Amino acid sequence: VLRDDFRQPPGDVVVAVGEPAVLECVPPRGHPEPSVSWKKNGARLGDKDERLTIRGGKLMLASARKSDAGVYVCVATNVVGERDSEPAELVVF
């Protein structure tokens, strides 16, 4: 079961180049508890990028680059299915 909507969907974030950026997401309650992953501009983010950390629903970028700007979606997944959050925009200036 993925019960409700996201307890905290990500919000838009504006940072300067070189600053850390954090997008927060609290997934819906579910049974089993859903895991969280992220998509940027529709593509799933892997853990290849060492500047990127996903911990407890938070997406953390150590040092934002212009190329990090885009639309991010938090994805809650469990055995029952998958649910996407509302999109949030990361602006890097």
N, C-alpha and C positions, 0 to 999 in steps of 0.2 A: 504494500500500500504506500502511495505517496499522498499524504493526506491533504494538506492545504497548499496555499501559495507559499512562496518564499517568505520566511520569517523576516529576513532583511535582504531585499534585492540590492544589487550594486548600484551606486549612484555615480553621476558624472564626476570626473576628477580632472583638475587642471594643474599641471606642474611645469617647472622650467627644466630645460635640458640639464641632465646631470643630477637632478633631485630624485630621491626615492619616490615611488608611486605605490599606493596601496588601494586595491579595490576590494571591498568587503562584501561577503555574501554569507547569509545564514540560510541553508536549504530548508525545504519543508520537512516537517516531521515525517518519518516513514518507518516501516517495518519490513526488512531490516533498515537501520539508519542509513540514509543515502550517502554516497561519496560525492565529492565535489570536483569537477574539472571545469576548465574554461575554454571558451572559443573566442578567437579574435577575427573579426570580419568574416565570420562563418566557418573558419578552420580551427580544428581542435589544437590547443597548445600542448606541445609535448614537453618533456622535462629535459630536452637537449640544451636549452639555453641556461647557462650557469648564473645569469643575472636574475633569473626568474625563480621564485619560490611559491609553492602553493601549500599553505598550512592552515588547517581548520577552516577552510572556506575562503581564506584571504589569498589574494593574488598580489605578491609583492615583487616589484621591480627595483633592484638595487640602485640603478642609475638610469633614469629615463633617457631615451634617444628619440629623435624625431620619428624614426621608423616604428616606435612603439605606439604612436598615436593611432587611434582607430576605435571601432565599436566592439566592446567586450560583452560576452554573455556567460553567466554562471550556469553550469549544467549539473543538476542533481540526478544521480543514477543509483538505482538499486535493482534487485532481481525482477521487480515488477515492471520497471520501465524507466523512462528518462523524462525530465522536465527542464525546460529552459527558462531562465529568468527574463525579465524585461532587459533590453540592452542598455548599457552604460557607455558613455563616450569618454575616452582618455584623450585629453588635449595636451600636447607638449609644445611649449613655446620657447 
